Amino acid sequence: MADEKTPPVDSAPTEADPAPKPEAAAAKAAPKAEAGAAPKAAPKKEKPPALEDKPFTEFIEQHFIPTLESALKERGIDDIQLTLDQRPLGVFGVSDDEQYWHVKGQWQKGVGEASLAGNRQFNIAFTKDSISSPKLFYFADKGSQPSTIEQFMGDERKITLDLMVLFTLRRLNGQKWLARN
């Protein structure tokens, strides 16, 4: 039930209760809006694209290789040579002539007693020109030809620079190439 002062919905304004002018209504509403409303948020700045969203070769050459190189140097491998090139798999018994992108790491000395081995090499092969594509890992020691291909980072849904470096270091450490147990 409405009280006596509230006009019914279907009634028109009367002479005693004239309709408010639009300018007056806007003037009354403006101070309320300013006082009660939160200040306007500044337009959101566009986030720069993630490193991982950069083109494949740019990401590998400008981010992955330098980061991996510094991580390996921190672990005592000073003569590391890291390259990116496109070539077939160089694994014994594989006659596939398809070209794959490879990050190849090669060094002579090594760490501690393992330095007696010399001429170590590992490859990370990308099946497509994308860091999220399936990747393969193979390695060789003492100048021999690689003979085993392994899946690399196969269970990871999101591929980041830090994860790629971490998995590479873990894999090399699994060979006892970075530290002896």
C-alpha positions in Angstrom: 0.0 0.0 0.0 1.2 3.4 -0.8 1.0 6.3 1.6 -1.0 9.5 0.9 1.9 11.4 -0.6 2.9 8.7 -3.1 0.9 9.1 -6.3 -0.4 6.0 -8.1 1.8 4.7 -10.9 -0.8 5.4 -13.6 -1.5 9.0 -12.5 -0.1 12.0 -14.3 1.6 14.8 -12.5 -0.8 17.5 -11.3 -0.5 21.2 -11.0 0.4 20.9 -7.3 3.0 18.3 -8.1 4.7 19.4 -11.4 7.1 17.1 -13.2 10.7 17.9 -12.4 12.6 19.6 -15.2 15.3 17.4 -16.7 18.0 20.0 -16.0 17.0 20.2 -12.3 17.0 16.4 -12.0 20.4 16.1 -13.6 21.8 18.9 -11.3 20.4 17.1 -8.2 21.7 13.7 -9.4 25.2 14.9 -10.3 26.4 15.7 -6.7 25.1 12.4 -5.5 26.8 10.5 -8.2 30.1 12.3 -7.6 30.0 11.8 -3.9 29.0 8.1 -3.8 30.6 6.8 -7.0 34.1 5.4 -7.0 36.6 7.5 -9.1 36.9 6.4 -12.7 39.5 3.7 -13.1 42.3 4.6 -15.4 42.2 2.7 -18.7 44.0 -0.6 -18.3 47.4 -0.7 -19.9 47.8 -3.5 -22.4 50.1 -6.1 -21.1 53.0 -6.8 -23.3 52.9 -10.3 -24.9 54.5 -13.0 -22.8 57.9 -14.1 -23.8 56.5 -17.4 -24.8 54.1 -15.8 -27.3 57.0 -14.3 -29.4 57.9 -15.9 -32.7 59.7 -19.3 -32.2 63.2 -18.3 -33.5 63.1 -14.9 -31.7 62.1 -16.6 -28.4 64.8 -19.3 -28.7 67.6 -17.0 -29.9 66.9 -14.0 -27.6 65.6 -15.7 -24.5 66.1 -19.4 -24.2 69.7 -19.8 -25.4 71.0 -16.9 -23.3 69.2 -18.0 -20.2 70.3 -21.6 -20.6 73.8 -20.5 -21.3 74.0 -18.4 -18.1 72.5 -21.3 -16.1 75.1 -23.7 -17.4 77.9 -21.3 -16.7 76.7 -21.0 -13.1 77.1 -24.7 -12.8 80.7 -24.7 -14.1 80.3 -25.3 -17.8 82.2 -22.3 -19.2 82.9 -23.5 -22.7 79.3 -24.2 -23.7 78.3 -23.5 -27.3 74.5 -23.2 -27.9 73.1 -22.9 -31.4 69.7 -23.0 -33.1 69.5 -24.6 -36.5 67.2 -26.6 -38.7 68.4 -30.1 -39.8 67.3 -33.8 -39.7 67.6 -35.8 -36.5 71.2 -36.9 -36.1 70.5 -40.1 -34.3 72.0 -43.5 -35.2 69.5 -45.7 -37.0 67.1 -42.9 -37.9 66.9 -42.2 -41.6 64.3 -39.5 -41.4 65.3 -36.6 -43.7 62.7 -34.2 -42.3 64.1 -30.9 -41.0 63.5 -30.1 -37.4 64.5 -27.1 -35.3 67.3 -28.0 -32.9 68.9 -26.3 -30.0 72.3 -27.9 -29.8 74.5 -27.6 -26.8 78.2 -28.7 -27.0 81.2 -28.4 -24.7 84.6 -29.9 -24.1 85.5 -29.9 -20.5 82.7 -30.6 -18.1 82.4 -30.5 -14.3 84.7 -32.2 -11.7 85.7 -35.8 -12.5 83.2 -35.9 -15.3 85.5 -33.5 -17.2 87.5 -36.6 -18.3 84.7 -37.4 -20.7 85.1 -34.3 -22.9 83.2 -33.4 -26.1 79.6 -33.7 -24.8 76.6 -32.7 -26.8 72.8 -32.6 -26.4 70.0 -31.7 -28.7 66.5 -30.5 -28.1 64.5 -31.0 -31.3 61.2 -29.3 -31.9 58.8 -31.1 -34.2 57.2 -27.8 -35.3 58.3 -24.2 -35.1 56.6 -23.7 -31.7 57.8 -24.1 -28.2 54.6 -25.9 -27.3 55.1 -28.6 -30.0 56.3 -32.0 -29.1 60.0 -32.0 -28.3 62.7 -34.6 -28.4 65.9 -34.9 -26.5 69.0 -36.8 -27.4 72.7 -36.6 -26.4 76.1 -38.0 -27.0 79.4 -38.3 -25.1 83.0 -38.5 -26.1 82.2 -37.5 -29.7 80.0 -40.5 -30.4 76.8 -40.4 -32.4 73.6 -40.1 -30.4 71.6 -43.4 -30.4 68.6 -42.7 -28.1 65.7 -40.3 -28.6 63.6 -39.3 -25.6 60.4 -37.3 -25.3 61.2 -34.0 -23.7 58.6 -32.0 -21.5 55.8 -34.2 -22.8 53.6 -33.8 -19.7 53.7 -30.1 -19.4 50.6 -28.2 -20.5 52.1 -24.7 -20.3 55.6 -24.2 -21.6 57.5 -21.3 -20.1 61.1 -20.1 -20.4 61.8 -21.1 -16.8 60.4 -24.6 -17.3 62.4 -25.2 -20.5 65.6 -24.2 -18.7 64.7 -26.3 -15.6 63.9 -29.4 -17.6 67.1 -29.1 -19.7 69.2 -28.7 -16.5 67.4 -31.7 -14.9 68.0 -33.8 -17.9 71.7 -33.0 -18.1 72.0 -33.6 -14.4 70.4 -37.0 -14.9 73.4 -37.9 -17.1 75.7 -36.7 -14.3 77.0 -34.0 -16.6 76.4 -31.1 -14.2 77.2 -32.6 -10.8 78.4 -36.0 -9.5 76.2 -37.7 -6.9 
